[in-house]
Amino acid sequence: MLVKDRMTQNPVTVSPDTPVSEALNLMRQKKVRRMPVVDRRGHLVGIVAEKDLLYASPSPATSLNVYEIGYLLSKLKVKEIMAKDVVTITEDAPLEEAARIMVDNAVSGLPVVRDKAVVGIITETDIFKILLEMMGARDLGTRLTIQVHDQPGMLSRIAGAIASIGGDIVALGTFRGEGHGHGLLVIKVCCVDPKLLVETMRQLDIVVLDVRES
């Protein structure tokens, strides 16, 4: 699955000369927490987050009156507070690459660009939704965490054994184990008795670490 499959297309954007107050109102109206900043050609020139706009606004404890605050905010432009060194990604990049870039750069969203133009945005919320799907968080079944030997054919053996007792795998995820030569597998199975499922795993010499139904 690629970024283009899960990104928000045609994201809300602002121009560099947009007043901070107007940008903050737009962000609240559209219920977004970050907006790419684009020039007249639609090319990315920066990004602004809600916290940037809030930090630029006067404190509630200020002695300025409402008219003075409004005047100051009308003079302050997005280009004065936006981040100019923007981390981006292309629409044909794998989703896991987007997640890696976000983690490595400590950012919560990536503008998606095509020939310098913004065509979308992908955020940490999108990544969380993908994780929910991958782990079958909204599906009913028995969730197993098992320790497996890191050797060819192991996954095929597990899938075959589950199929032989009438089980249906609805989600599966692989993770690094603590010991050398082992890995962790989180698998959700429906349509089979949990006790039979656990016993089937043990017959394959697989260590069952956790069992729960959802």
Secondary structure, DSSP 8 states (H G I E B T S, - for coil): -BHHHHSEES---B-TTSBHHHHHHHHHHHT-SEEEEE-TT-BEEEEEEHHHHHHHS--TT-S--HHHHHHHHHH-BGGGTSBSS---EETTSBHHHHHHHHHHHT-SEEEEEETTEEEEEEEHHHHHHHHHHHTTTTS-SEEEEEEEE--TTHHHHHHHHHHHTT-EEEEEEEEE-SSTTEEEEEEEEESS-HHHHHHHHHHTT-EEEEEEE-
